[in-house]
Amino acid sequence: MKKSYLILLMAIVCLSCGKNSDPIPDVAVYIQGSLLSPQFSALRGVGVAINISGGVAGIVVYHRADGAYVAYDRCSSYQPEKRCAITIDSGDLTATDPCSGSKFSLYDGTPVKAPATQSLKAYSVFVDSGYNIIIQNY
């Protein structure tokens, strides 16, 4: 019985000491809009990315070639305490951290140029047949 408690205690300690894999702070995000509205209408085109307010440093929403919509916090994952907002690169499927020069794929948020090694914070995106879009993290 004592062995079981010891194993359980060790498991709890090991799991609670894990490093947070997401360096960008958690903030509540719930944005609802229409793809027919001026704010989101550009997203009806495939391969288009827009910036909107929300999250830690703003949010970038991208309409991928496969038809999926993805959203990421604009706060760079490299030195996130600086709250450096990524900027969308023209004519490319990437965004750049102007503070460090790191580049990120808009397709999946992964870093494609150092020094960043972690992906951008992703938010859930739902689009229904009525052109309503919801971006959230809960």
Phi, psi and omega in degrees: 000317179296325179298320180297317178295320180296316179296317178298316179298317180296320179296317179297316181296315181296318181289326182282345180266003182295145179284138177294121183280348179249106184284347183274129183301151176276128172227151180291131178229123172210105181236128180235135179202188180237137176292352177268348181281156179303325182298322186247355189301328179299333182291351177292339176276139179286141179083013182258140175235143177227157173256138174226164179281158180129175180067208181276312184231023186103173182228138172253130179245133185230135176259105184287162179297335179277004178094348180283151174252137177230154179220140180226150171291140180284351178293122180298143178281352176265118184052060184297340179297340177281346180056036181284120184275127177294152178241141181288130178278133181286139177069014182223163178263034183230168173225148186243140171276109183292343180279323185245344185086359177298146176239146181231143175285133175281343180295314183224004177081002183283151176287136178243355176212132180295161017270354181297141178236351181244150181290161173293155176289123181265147173243154178284140178232130177235131176232127179259176183292347178268017178069017176275137179238136177232130176241126184206167176232021177218000000 
